[in-house]
Amino acid sequence: MSEVTITLWPDGRIIKAKTGENLMEVLRRAGIKMDFPCGGCGACGKCRVKITSEVQPPKEEEIKLIPERELKEGVRLACLYTVATDMEIEVVFKNEEARVLERGIMGSFTMDPPLKKRRFFVRDSKDALSLEERLTMAVGCPPDPECRLEILRSISRGLPGEGTAVIKNDKIIGIESGDTTGKFYGAALDIGTTTVVLSLVNMVTGREEAVVSALNPQKEFGQDVLSRISHAKKGGQFLLELQKSIVDSINGLLEKAVKKAGIDKKDIYEMTVAANTTMTHLFLGINPESIGSAPYNPVLKRGIDIKAQELGISISPFGRVYCLPAISGYVGGDIVAGILATGFYKKDDTALFIDIGTNGEIVFFDGREMVACSCAAGPALEGVNISCGMRAADGAVEEVRISEDVFIRTIGDDKPKGVCGSGIVDLVAELLKIGFVEPSGRMVFPDKARQIASPNLAARLVEKERSTAFVIAYGGEQEDDVFITSRDIRQVQLAKGAIWAGIRALLREKGISPKDVRRVYVAGAFGAHLRPESLSRIGMIAGEWTERLTFAGNTSIAGATMCLLSGAKRKEAENIAGMVRYLELSTMEGFDRLFAESLKFPEGDR
């Protein structure tokens, strides 16, 4: 293989590559931040680059995903392009600043952190006690066996007359000189597949001092957990690459949080982490390969408490990290946190908890038992694999109403650049309402549209990307139109069908009718910006649930905060993980038929 030169415009940066290398890997190695939602398999069309030098003929996948005009201009997918000669490229994709949901409902609880600080005094003594014994007497508890040698070394030059002990489970894990009891903070962390949220909490008062968030940097290796599992399977260095990316991101969030709060990172003593099972494995540097294939068993499910230093987390040298327990390979600590935060299982009536995302997790409580399942909804509801889909960032269409014309609302009130998850659901619901989309999911032809709607609306039905499409917003001469195609609607059907089939499977398992479900909680960033009537109209929830719906917000960060501030809540989280029965849909008799039935959109107005 010979060396070639790649020039990146508009900044003129030059990078080196070998002939035969994949362009995606070359750009990633050079530190070019790109999204590869499908993991680089040519399925999403998001990693577009414009090759301004000699360009190879488009591949079949590129012809399907890239408009003909752009193909003629030299636009190709980086993940499918093989470097052959010197080349000049423009990176077409845009990394938008995403809107991240940072708070969720949280039940009441009594503060009693598992990790504490205790001030102590050591008086001069002429007895024969060792320094360790005198420390134990002064503090009222002994050193933790795991930390004993470190503590003995720290007091070998003498005990401070006044000091502060850092205590975990009634054992000393660290000693500090003077009274530092007022400098006592913790961090609650939600590691999602798409986003990461960190809440900095005063461990004395329970007050949230700062909240910061970011996109999960692992998105460069794929938008969904299976793509990241596949990357980790390649070998140890690839697993390390995934772990380092999330640890670096967390340390960056810590820097932002302490700057906002005006404190020092060394005054943070504990971090609690709620994440799906794969994200927990990757954060801990554990290969999640076993989750990727049947029977989908994770390496660990129980909660784990370890030193922050072992993970490279930059907090107090005595800092600890606690990861919430999981229920199964695909129902993780984030769902345990959601159950803890909402507390729905403590009431006698029936309740349903839904976390809508690429992987939809559902928990049903019949008044006696909780049963959970996970369904592969796919990334369509997060704007991936949708022609004009984008994450929830400025310029994303997030709300759509259709009457005589189309009325939209965008995030940040910017010019429409694309459509995010809530806008996609709204749009499909509105197209169903006016009859432009049939219950089968088929988009009507323009002739029929002219019979049932105004000429203005009918004119919005056009051909785009070799498919019938509905234009949401016209771009004019300078900008591209924002639209949805019949293929996009099929992706929404598959997503909503998976979630509705999962719900029906749980209800069937417990012998419960939809009308008998009294409370419905929708958690996560996606759910927070949805209209209940839109969810009902596309058939993701039952029609009678619109008045019983609670949008719970980010219950993952809420549950993690509760575990940070309460030892009792941490024990409750461990108990919850053991109480929930997991239902594996892939082996459930008749689920394929149930899923097929769930794909159809409801008929009539809902």
N, C-alpha and C positions, 0 to 999 in steps of 0.2 A: 504493500500500500504506500502510495506517495503522499506527500504533504501538500495541501492546498490552502489557499487564503480565502476567507469569507469576510467581506466588508459589510458592516451593519449601518444602514442609513436610518435616520438623518444625522446621527452624530459622527459617522465616519470611523467608528471603532473597527479594528481588525482583529479577527480571531483565527486560530489555526485549527485544521482538522485533517483527518486522513481520508483518502478516497475509500468509499464503501461504508463510511460511518453514517448512522442515522442522524438527520439534521436536528431532531428533537433532543437527542442526547448531547450533541455538540453545543446547542444553545443552553441547555441545562448546566452542562459542565462549565460554561463560560459565565454562569451566574445570571443569565437572562431570566427574569421572573415571568413565567408563563403558566397559564392554566391548562392542564390536560385532563379535563373532567372524565374522559373515558379511559384514562390510563395510557393513552398513546396508541390506541388500536384503530384509529381512523373512523370512529363511530359518531363523534359529536361535532366535528368540524370547527372547533374553537381555536385551534392552534395555527391560524392562517398566517402565512408570510407571503410577501410579494417579491418575486424574484425578478430583478430588473436586468439581469444578464441573461445568457442563454438558459432556457428552461426546458425541463424534460416534459414529455407529453403527460397529461393528467391520467391518474389511475381511475379505475371504475368507481371507487368510493368517493374520490374528489369530484367526479362528474355529478354524483348524486347530491353532494353536500354543498357545492360551491356554484353560485349562479354563473351562467355561460359568459356573461360580460367580464366577470372577475377572472375566470379561467383564461380568457384571451389576454388579460392584462398581466398574466403571470402569477396569479395567486395560487398557492398550493398549501397542503397541510404538512407542517414540519414533521409530524410523527410518521408520515408515509414517504418522506423524501430522502433519497440516498445521495450523499455528497459524491460528486464525480469529478468536478473541475473547480477552478477558482470561480467564485460567484459573488454577486452583490444582492443583498436582500433588504427589504423594509419589513419590519414586524408590524402586522396589521392589527393584531389583537390589542385590546385595552384592558388593563387591570383596574377595575373601578373600585372606589372606596365603598365598601358594603355597609349597609345599616345592620347593626347587630342588636338583638334583643338581650338586655342585660339584667332584667329583674323579673321575678315571678312571685305568685302568691306564696305565703309562708304561714304555716300554722303557729299557734302560740306555744311557747316552751319556757322552762326555767333555765337560766344560764348556769352552767356548771362545767367549764371546759375540762377535758381530760388532761390537758397540759396546763400547769399553773406556775406561778412564781411565788416564792415565800422568802420574806426578809428574815435574816437571822443574826444573832450576836454571839461571838465566842469570847468568853472571859478567860483571863490568865488562870492557869491551874498548874499545881505541882504534883498532880497525881500521875500515875503510870499509864494513863490511857493513850492510845495512838491518836494521831491526828484524824484518822478516819473515824474512830469512835467518838471523838469530840465533835466532829462535824455531824455525825448521825444524831447525837444528843441535841445539838444546837438546832438542827433543822426539824427533827422529829421523825425522820425516815432515813433509810440507808441508801447508798448509791445503787443505781441499777446495775446488775451484773454485767450487762452488755457494755456499759460505759465506765465500769469501775476503774480499770487501769488508767483511762484518760483522766478521771477525777483524782486518782491518787497522784499522778504526775503533776496535776495542776496545783495541788496543795502541798507538794513536797518541800517547797520553800517557805512554808508557813501558812497558817489559816488567816484570813482577813479578820480584823476585829468585828467589822460589820460587812455582811455580804448578802447576796440574793441567790437562792437556790432555784434552779429550773427543775420542776418536778413533773414526772409523767407516771400515772398509775401508782402514786405514792412511793415513787423511787426517784432519787436524784439523778438527773442526766447531765447537769452542768452547774458550774459555780461562777458567779460574777462578783467582783468587788463592789462594795457600796450598795446603796439602795437603788435598784433599777426596776422596781415593781411597776413604776408608772410608764415604763417603756416596754409595752407588751402588746404585740399585734399578731394577727394571723391572716391567712389568705384562703379564700374559698375559690375553687377553680372548676369551671365547666369546660371540658375538652370535647367539643363537638366535631363531627366529621368535616364540617364547613367552617365553623367559627370557634374561637376560644375567648372565654370571658373570665376575668379575675376581679374579685371583690376583696378589697383590703379592709379588715375589720379590727376595731379596737377591742382587745380581749378583756379589758377591764370594764368598759361600758357597754359593749355589744354594738356600738355605733359603726356604721359603714363609713369609712373615711374617704374612700375613692373606689371607683369602678372603671375598669378599662377593658378594651376588647380588641380583637384582631381576627383576620381570616386565618384559618389553620394553614400553615405553610406546607403541610403535607399534600395540599391540593395539587401541587406540582407533579405528584406521583399518581394522581387519579382522584376523581371526585368522590368515589364510593369506597367502602371498606374492602371490597373484593379486589379492586385495583391495587390497593396498598398491601394487602396480603400477598398478592402476586409479586409485588416488588420486593417485599421482605423475603420471599421464598428463594430469591436469586442467590442469596448468600449473606454471610455475616456483615460485610461492609454495607450492604444495601439496607439491612435492618438498622445498623448503626446510623446510617444516613437519615432514615425516618425518625429515629429517636432524637438525634441531635437537632433536627429541624424543629421539633416541638419543644424541646428543652430550651433551645435558644429563644424561641418565641415567648415562652413563659418568663424567662429571665428579662427579656425586653419589656414585657408587660409589668413585671415587678418594678423595673426602673421607672416606668411611667407613673405607676401608682404611688410609689414613695415620693416622687417629685411633686405630685399633686397634693399629697397629704403633708409634705414637709417633714418626713421622718427618714430614718436610716434603715437600709435593708437588714442590717444585723439585728434590728429590733423586731423582726418577724420570726416567730418561733415555730409556727406550725402551718401546714397547708393541707387542706382537704380537697380531694379530687373526685368529681363525678364525671364519668365518661362512659361511652358504650364499650363493650367488652374488647373490641379490637383496638380502640384508641388507648384503653388502659394497658393492654399488652405492649403496644408500641412505645408508650410513655415510659414503661418500666424496662424496655429493651428486651422483652420476651417475644420470641417468634410466634406470631398468631396463626401459623400455617394450619394447625389442627382445626381452626374455626372455618377454614375455607372449603372443607369437604365433609361429606357425611361421615360420622354422625354429628359433626359440628361442635365437638367438645372443646372448650377452652382449656388452657394450661391451668388457670386459676379462676375461681369464682369468689372465694372468701375475700373479705377485706384484708388489706395488707398495710402494715405500719413500718416504715423504714426511715433511715437517716436521709435527710435532704442532700447531704454531701455525696452519697452514693449515686445519686441521679444527676449531679451537677447543678442542682438548684441553689442559687446564690441567696441564701438567707442566713440567719444566725448559725454559728458553728454547732449549736445544739439543736438546730432545726429538725423537725420531723415532717414526713409526708404520709398522709393516710389516704388510701384509695378505697372508695366505697365498694361493697361487694356486688357481684353480678348475679343474675338469675339463670342465665344460659349464655351460650355463645353469641346470641343475637338479641338478648334483652339484658342490658348492662346496668352499671351503677347509676347512670343518669335516670333510668326508669325507677330504680329503687329510691333515688332522691325525689323523684316526682311523686311517688306514692307517699313518701314521708312528708313532703311539703303540703300536699293536699289533705292527707289524713282521711281519704274517703272510705277506707276499709274499717274505720272505727264506728261507722254508723250502720244501722240495721238495714237500710234500704239499698236497692241495687244501684251500681255506679259503673261507668265506663271511662277509662282513661286512654287517650289517644295521643301519641307523639308522632306527628306527621313529618316525614322527611324522606330522604332516599331510601332509608330502611324504616318502614312504619312499625312502631311497637304499640301493642294494644294490651290493656289489662282490664278484665271484667271481674266485678265483685257481685256475687248474688246474695250478699247478706251474711254468708258463712265462709266462703272460700274465694280466694283470688286465683284466676287462671289467666295466663298470658300467652301471646303468640307474637311472631314477627313476620312481616310480609315485605317482599322486595318490591316496593312501590316504584323504584327507579328514580332517576334525577329530574324527571320532567317538571315536577312541582317546585324545583329550585331553579328552573329556567334552562336546564341542560337538555340537549337533544331536541330543543325547540328552535325553529328557524331564527326567530328574533329574540330568543330567550336570553336573559341575563340575571345576575343575582340582584338582590334588593339594594341598589345603589342609586345615586342621583341620576335622574333621567329615565328610570324604569317606570313603566306604566304599572300602577298598583291597584287601580280601581277603574272599572269600566261600567258605564250605563248606556243602554241603547233604547231610543224611542224613535223619533223621526230622524234623529242623527246620532252620532257616536259622541259620547261625553267621557273624557278620561281625566284621571288625576295622576300626576307623576311624582315620584319622590324628589323633594327639593324644588318642586314646581319648575324643573328644568324642561328643555325641549325633549320630547320622547326619543329615547335611543333604542329601546327594546322593551320587553315585558317580563316582569318577575313573577314568582309563583302565585301570589294573591291576584295579580292582574290576569294571569292565565285562567285561573278558576273562575273569576268574575266574567271574563270574556266568553268562555265556553258556556257558562250559565246563561248569559244574555243571548248568545246565538241560538241556544236551545229554546229560549223563551220566544224569540221572534220567528222561529221555524227555519232558520238557515242551517241548523244542524239537526239531523233526525235522530231518534232514539238509538238507531243502529250505529251512530257516530259518523254517518256519511254526510258530507256537506252538499247542499242542494246546488243544482246548476243555475246559472244566471237567469235562464228563461223562467224557471219556477220562482226565483227570488223576486222578479219583477211583478209576479202575480200576487205575492203575499206582503210586499213591503214597498216603501216609497222608492222612487227612481234613484234618489240620493243614496239610500242604503244598498239597493241592488247593484249600483255602479261600483260598489266597494268589493264585489265578488270578481276576482280577476285570476289570471294564471300566474303563478310564481313558482319558481323552482320545479317546473314540470308538474305542478299540482294546483288544484283549485285552492284559492286563498282569499281571506277576508282582510282588507286593509284597515288597520286600527287608526293609523295616523299617516298622513301623506308627508313625504320628506321634501318634495319640491326638487329643484334642479341640483341643489348642493348636498342634500342629505338623502339617505335611503328611506324608503317606506318602512313602517313597522307593521307587520302582518302576522297572521296565523294561517297555516295550511291544513289541509285535510290530514296530512301525515302527522302534524303536530297534535291534532285532536285525537288521533289514535294513541299517541303517547300518553295523553291525559286520561284516556279511557283505561289504558293498562294500569296507570297509577291508581286511579280512583277504584278500579275493579279489584286491585290487590287489597286495598285497605278495607273496602266494603266486604269483600269475601272473608278477610280475617275477622272482621267484626261478626259476621254471620256465623262463622265457624265457632267462635267462642260462645255466642248465644245458643247455638244448636247443642254445643257440648253441655251446657247447663240447663237446656230445656226452657229457655226464656224467650219471649216474644219481644221485638223492638219496642212495642208500646209499653212494656213493663219496665223499661230502663228509666229510672227516675232522675239520674244526674249524669251529665256527660262533660268531661273535662278534656279540652284540647290544649296541649302543651307545645312549646317550641316556638321558634321565631316565625315559622310559616303560619301557624295557626293564629298568631296574635293580630294579623292584619287581614283576616278573612271576614266576609259577611256570612252569617249562618245560613241565610236564604240561598246563597250561591253554593255552599257545600251541599245543601239539601237538593237543589235543583239538578246538580250533576250526579246525585246519587251516592255521595261519599258518606252521608249520614241519613238516617231516617227522617222523613218529613216532620214527624211529631217532636223531634228533638230540638228544633230551633229555639224553643222557649226554655229548654232545660240545659242549654249549653253555657259553659263557663270557659272563657279563654284564660288559661292559667299562667301564661307567660313562660319565662325561663324557670321552670321548677327544678331543673338540674342544679343551677347555682343556688337556688333557695334551699334545697335539701343539703347541699354541701356546706352552706353556711350554718345550718342547724347542727350538723355533725361537728363543725368546728367549735361551736359554742356550748355544746351539751354532750356530756358523756352518755347520758341516758338516751339521747336521740341517736347516738352512734350505735349503741346496743340495739336500739329499735330497728335501725337500718339493717343490721346483721340478721335480726329476726325476720324482717320482711323478706329478705332474699331467700330465706329458708321456707317461708310460708307460701310463696307463690308457686303454683304448679304450671310448668311450661308445656304447651301443646305444640308439637312439631307438625306444621301444616303439610310438609312435603310427604309425610307418611300417613296422613289422615285419609281414611277411606272416603271417596267421593269429593275430595277437595277440588280436583280438576274441573269437575262439572259445576261445583259451586262458584269457582272463579269465572268460568265461561258465562254463567248466568249473571254474574255481578258486573260484567263489562258493559252491558246495555245501559244507556241513559234512561232515566224515568220518563214515562209518557205523561203528557198533561202538565198543568201548572202546579207547582208545589210551594 
